[in-house]
Amino acid sequence: MTRPLIAIPARFSATASALRYAAEVTARTVTEAVWRAGGEPVSLHPADTGTAARLDRFDGVLLPGGGDLAPHRYGATSTHSSVYDVDDLQDTFDLELARHALESGLPLLAVCRGLQTVNVALGGSLEQDMGGPEREHRHLVHPVRIRPGTLLEEATGAEKADASCYHHQRVDRLGTGLTVTATAADGTVEGVELPGAPGWFTAVQWHPEDTAHEDPAQQGLFDALVAAARTRAGRRT
């Protein structure tokens, strides 16, 4: 069976050990999780034009983690000292990709920065810093509560899951139309969806790729994305 094509925006990296210069990279754990699910992961070069046309050939999108969005993208007038790895081109590309996927019904799984990008694309805002080491969710595995009856619950098969987190920002104001599908014990928004969206979409604040190789609930997110992409590909043939 032909594998559905899953677009994964590349992330800019100042250095890469296997290369001599700056690189565009995709996390190996992300591509492996998509491959296990039966998809064909394709790294997509960020550019500021032609995003919609470039996505026409794809069956699904995975919007991965990465550096912080520029605070001005959600209306902030100052920047917290902890904000890092901001790249204007990356922001422009990711935001346009998120909007197009949601509007066109292209199946979309958004992870960590990906969730934050979707939230901002729909008019939401972010808390620039969660308050330092005692409050941030870096290098932390913690339980999240998943709302019953959501695509997230359907994909993971669980109402509670252990989430591998690495983020110092979180949703502040929720984007238009989004609903919360998962939360941490401290109230952090850990999942969102868009009821009534024309295509399959769910987003998580954690990194399911970290443990997907050993946790069926986490691998289930990639399985669900690829299944939705395969259905879309079938309609087009």
C-alpha positions as CSV (number, residue, x, y, z in Angstrom):
1,M,0.0,0.0,0.0
2,T,1.3,3.5,-0.9
3,R,2.3,5.5,2.1
4,P,0.4,8.8,2.5
5,L,2.7,11.8,2.3
6,I,3.1,13.7,5.6
7,A,4.7,17.1,5.4
8,I,6.9,18.1,8.4
9,P,8.3,21.6,8.4
10,A,12.0,21.6,8.9
11,R,13.6,23.4,11.8
12,F,16.6,25.7,11.3
13,S,19.7,24.7,13.2
14,A,22.8,26.8,13.6
15,T,25.0,23.6,13.7
16,A,24.6,19.9,13.1
17,S,27.3,17.4,14.0
18,A,27.1,15.5,10.7
19,L,27.3,18.7,8.6
20,R,29.8,21.5,8.2
21,Y,27.3,24.3,8.2
22,A,23.9,25.4,9.5
23,A,21.2,22.9,8.7
24,E,17.5,22.3,8.3
25,V,16.5,19.4,10.6
26,T,13.7,17.2,11.6
27,A,13.7,15.1,14.8
28,R,14.4,11.5,14.1
29,T,11.9,10.4,16.7
30,V,9.2,12.3,14.8
31,T,10.0,10.8,11.4
32,E,10.3,7.3,12.9
33,A,6.8,7.6,14.6
34,V,5.3,8.7,11.3
35,W,7.0,5.8,9.5
36,R,5.8,3.3,12.1
37,A,2.3,4.6,11.6
38,G,2.6,3.8,7.9
39,G,3.2,7.3,6.6
40,E,6.0,8.7,4.4
41,P,7.6,11.6,6.4
42,V,8.8,14.5,4.1
43,S,10.8,17.4,5.4
44,L,9.4,20.7,4.0
45,H,11.7,23.7,3.5
46,P,10.3,26.8,5.2
47,A,9.5,29.6,2.7
48,D,7.4,32.7,2.8
49,T,5.5,32.2,-0.4
50,G,3.4,29.5,-2.1
51,T,2.6,27.5,1.0
52,A,-0.9,26.5,-0.1
53,A,0.2,25.3,-3.5
54,R,3.1,23.4,-2.0
55,L,0.8,21.5,0.3
56,D,-1.5,20.3,-2.4
57,R,0.6,17.2,-3.0
58,F,0.5,16.1,0.7
59,D,-2.0,14.0,2.5
60,G,-1.3,15.3,6.0
61,V,0.8,17.7,8.1
62,L,2.8,17.3,11.3
63,L,3.6,20.6,12.9
64,P,6.5,19.8,15.3
65,G,8.2,21.4,18.2
66,G,10.9,24.1,18.0
67,G,11.9,27.5,19.2
68,D,9.6,30.2,20.5
69,L,7.2,32.3,18.3
70,A,8.1,36.0,18.2
71,P,5.9,37.6,20.9
72,H,4.7,40.4,18.5
73,R,2.9,37.6,16.6
74,Y,0.3,37.5,19.4
75,G,0.2,41.1,20.2
76,A,2.8,41.4,23.0
77,T,4.7,44.7,23.2
78,S,7.7,43.4,25.0
79,T,9.8,40.2,25.0
80,H,10.6,38.1,28.1
81,S,14.4,37.3,28.5
82,S,13.7,33.6,28.3
83,V,12.3,33.7,24.7
84,Y,14.7,31.8,22.5
85,D,15.4,30.7,18.9
86,V,13.0,33.1,17.3
87,D,13.1,33.1,13.5
88,D,10.8,35.3,11.4
89,L,10.7,33.1,8.4
90,Q,10.0,30.0,10.5
91,D,7.1,31.8,12.2
92,T,5.7,33.1,8.9
93,F,5.8,29.6,7.3
94,D,4.4,27.7,10.3
95,L,1.5,30.2,10.8
96,E,0.5,30.1,7.2
97,L,0.8,26.3,7.1
98,A,-1.4,26.0,10.2
99,R,-4.1,28.3,8.8
100,H,-4.1,26.5,5.4
101,A,-4.3,23.0,6.9
102,L,-7.2,24.0,9.1
103,E,-9.1,25.8,6.4
104,S,-8.6,23.2,3.7
105,G,-9.2,20.1,5.9
106,L,-5.7,18.7,5.5
107,P,-5.2,16.3,8.5
108,L,-3.0,18.1,11.0
109,L,-1.2,16.9,14.2
110,A,0.5,19.8,16.1
111,V,3.1,19.2,18.8
112,C,4.4,21.6,21.4
113,R,5.4,24.7,19.4
114,G,2.9,23.4,16.8
115,L,0.1,23.7,19.3
116,Q,1.2,27.2,20.2
117,T,1.4,28.1,16.5
118,V,-2.2,26.9,15.9
119,N,-3.4,28.9,18.9
120,V,-1.7,32.1,17.7
121,A,-2.9,31.5,14.1
122,L,-6.4,31.5,15.4
123,G,-6.0,34.7,17.3
124,G,-4.9,33.3,20.7
125,S,-1.9,34.4,22.8
126,L,0.8,32.7,24.9
127,E,2.3,33.2,28.4
128,Q,5.9,34.0,27.4
129,D,7.3,32.2,30.5
130,M,5.7,30.0,33.0
131,G,7.8,31.2,36.0
132,G,11.1,29.5,36.1
133,P,12.4,26.0,36.9
134,E,9.9,25.3,39.6
135,R,7.0,25.9,37.3
136,E,8.1,25.2,33.7
137,H,7.6,21.9,32.1
138,R,11.1,21.1,30.8
139,H,12.6,17.6,30.9
140,L,9.5,16.5,32.8
141,V,7.1,13.6,32.4
142,H,3.8,14.2,34.1
143,P,0.2,12.9,33.8
144,V,-2.3,14.8,31.7
145,R,-6.1,14.4,31.9
146,I,-7.7,13.9,28.6
147,R,-11.3,15.0,28.0
148,P,-13.6,12.1,27.0
149,G,-15.3,12.2,23.5
150,T,-12.4,14.1,21.9
151,L,-10.2,13.1,18.9
152,L,-7.4,13.1,21.4
153,E,-9.1,10.5,23.5
154,E,-9.9,8.5,20.4
155,A,-6.3,8.6,19.2
156,T,-4.7,7.7,22.5
157,G,-7.4,5.4,23.8
158,A,-7.0,6.9,27.2
159,E,-8.4,9.5,29.6
160,K,-5.1,9.9,31.4
161,A,-1.6,9.7,29.8
162,D,2.0,10.3,30.8
163,A,3.3,13.3,28.8
164,S,6.9,13.9,28.0
165,C,7.2,17.7,28.2
166,Y,9.7,20.3,27.2
167,H,8.3,23.8,27.2
168,H,8.5,27.0,29.2
169,Q,5.5,28.7,27.5
170,R,1.9,27.8,27.5
171,V,-1.5,29.0,26.1
172,D,-2.8,32.2,27.7
173,R,-5.8,33.3,25.6
174,L,-7.3,30.5,23.6
175,G,-7.6,31.0,19.9
176,T,-11.0,31.4,18.3
177,G,-13.0,28.2,18.1
178,L,-10.5,26.1,20.0
179,T,-11.5,23.9,22.9
180,V,-9.2,22.4,25.6
181,T,-8.9,18.6,25.4
182,A,-6.2,17.9,28.0
183,T,-4.8,19.6,31.0
184,A,-2.0,19.1,33.5
185,A,-2.5,19.2,37.3
186,D,-1.3,22.9,37.4
187,G,-4.0,23.9,34.9
188,T,-1.6,24.1,31.9
189,V,-3.4,23.5,28.6
190,E,-2.0,20.3,27.2
191,G,-4.3,19.7,24.3
192,V,-6.6,21.6,22.0
193,E,-9.0,20.8,19.1
194,L,-11.2,22.8,16.7
195,P,-14.8,21.4,16.7
196,G,-16.4,21.7,13.3
197,A,-13.1,21.8,11.5
198,P,-13.3,20.4,7.9
199,G,-10.5,17.9,8.6
200,W,-8.9,15.8,11.3
201,F,-7.0,17.9,13.7
202,T,-5.6,17.6,17.2
203,A,-2.8,19.3,19.1
204,V,-0.8,18.5,22.2
205,Q,1.6,20.6,24.2
206,W,3.9,17.6,25.0
207,H,6.2,15.5,22.8
208,P,4.5,12.2,22.0
209,E,7.4,11.2,19.8
210,D,9.7,10.9,22.9
211,T,7.9,7.8,24.1
212,A,5.9,6.6,21.1
213,H,8.2,3.7,20.5
214,E,7.2,2.2,23.8
215,D,3.8,3.8,24.7
216,P,0.8,2.8,22.4
217,A,-1.1,5.9,23.6
218,Q,1.5,8.2,22.3
219,Q,2.1,6.2,19.1
220,G,-1.7,6.4,18.6
221,L,-1.5,10.1,17.8
222,F,0.7,9.4,14.8
223,D,-1.4,6.4,13.8
224,A,-4.5,8.6,13.8
225,L,-2.8,11.3,11.7
226,V,-1.7,8.8,9.1
227,A,-5.1,7.0,9.1
228,A,-6.8,10.4,8.4
229,A,-4.2,11.2,5.7
230,R,-4.8,7.8,4.0
231,T,-8.5,8.5,4.0
232,R,-8.0,11.9,2.4
233,A,-5.6,10.4,-0.2
234,G,-8.2,7.8,-1.1
235,R,-10.8,10.5,-1.8
236,R,-8.4,12.2,-4.2
237,T,-7.7,9.1,-6.3
